[in-house]
Amino acid sequence: MWHYYITGGTENVLEYIHRAIDDGVEYIQIREKHLNARDLFHLVSQAVQAAKSTSTRILVNTRTDIAIAAGAHGVHLPANSIAPARLRAITPPGFIIGVSCHTLDEIIRAHQESADFAVFGPIFDTPGKGPALGVDALQKACAATTLPILALGGITWQNAPQCIEAGAAGIAGIRLFQESPPRDESPANSKPESDPASAKQRLRPPPSPR
């Protein structure tokens, strides 16, 4: 099971980023919409430096320009953004592009447009995020494509196994990673359900641009 931490606008966001890196979280999406471009660049640069020589990958929410300038590993896009295939013309080799999806059609389009993975949700009830899609919808999405899908929305350490059983490659969230998990359920102590090498390869960037 792979872990995708989305930052949530807290004052001590860098502290949470450091903790997530120490916990072995594979992906951190920096989503600080309140920051101007200069401050966001500074934060991303600090995160990239903190993740240096670790397995953690730093992605920036929507801002491909800042991700490239700060040396981040990738960007995360909304479903209605520019197609990932278009962005690959200006991004460096191995640049990771994820896409947020809320419908099966969006999942299929993300795959067709050369995304590396999709974040799909909300799976469970989440305040302010609309009706939950449910585990059945997650299962159908995972069955419809080979694109790695991360479950988002109301995810807890208790219901995460349901998402993995439905076919998700991992879990995503904000509070999930900002609230200290039980020791035996933290990312550093969590083991993939399938072969580690093959599962990890599904979420790693391609060796060269598409």
C-alpha positions, -999 to +999 in steps of 0.1 A: +000+000+000+014+034-010+008+066+008+001+101-007+001+130+017-017+162+006-007+192+026-036+212+040-027+248+047-016+244+083+008+270+097+035+243+104+032+226+070+070+221+067+070+203+100+043+179+087+063+175+055+094+165+074+074+141+095+059+125+064+093+121+049+107+105+081+077+081+081+085+069+046+055+084+028+061+078-009+044+110-023+038+144-009+015+168-028+021+204-018-013+220-020-010+255-004-035+276-024-031+306-001+006+311-009+018+334-036+041+321-063+073+332-045+064+318-012+052+285-028+085+282-046+103+287-014+083+260+004+086+235-024+123+241-026+126+233+011+105+202+007+126+190-022+158+195-002+143+177+028+134+147+006+168+145-010+184+111-007+151+096+004+124+077-015+098+104-010+086+123-042+075+159-040+046+170-063+031+205-066-006+211-069-014+225-104+017+247-107+039+229-133+061+260-136+069+261-099+074+223-098+100+225-125+117+256-112+120+242-077+132+208-089+102+189-076+095+154-089+061+162-104+028+180-105-008+171-096-036+184-119-073+187-117-094+166-141-101+196-163-065+207-167-042+205-197-036+169-208-005+154-192+007+143-226+008+180-236+029+189-205+055+162-212+068+184-240+081+209-215+088+187-184+121+169-177+125+132-180+109+112-153+085+140-143+055+126-125+020+138-134-010+128-113-046+138-120-076+142-097-106+122-109-142+119-097-158+098-124-149+067-144-148+087-176-122+110-160-101+080-149-101+066-185-093+100-199-064+104-175-050+071-186-054+079-223-037+113-218-006+097-203-011+105-166+012+084-142-016+079-117-050+092-106-064+102-072-100+091-071-127+102-046-143+110-024-147+073-015-162+078+020-182+107+034-161+139+036-174+172+048-178+197+019-168+172-008-202+161-020-216+126-019-193+097-014-186+076-044-182+044-024-159+014-025-179-002-053-172+028-076-135+025-066-135-011-075-151-004-109-125+023-116-096+001-107-110-027-129-114-005-159-078+006-162-042-003-155-036+032-143-026+032-106-054+047-086-051+062-051-083+064-029-091+098-014-119+111+008-127+100+043-098+075+043-087+063+077-062+037+088-092+015+096-110+016+062-078+018+041-077-020+037-111-019+020-096+004-006-067-019-013-090-049-015-110-029-041-078-026-062-064+008-052-027+011-054-027+032-023-044+059-002-043+097-002-054+123+024-047+153+044-057+147+080-048+110+076-012+120+076-014+151+098-029+131+127-004+107+142-013+071+131-009+042+154+027+029+153+018-003+136-003+015+109+021+042+100+036+043+065+070+033+077+056+001+091+031-006+064+040-033+038+026-035+003-001-061-003+016-074-034+052-078-046+070-046-035+091-042-067+062-045-091+038-024-070+064+004-066+072+003-103+035+011-111+038+045-092+073+054-102+079+079-131+087+065-165+125+065-174+120+089-203+094+113-216+064+098-234 
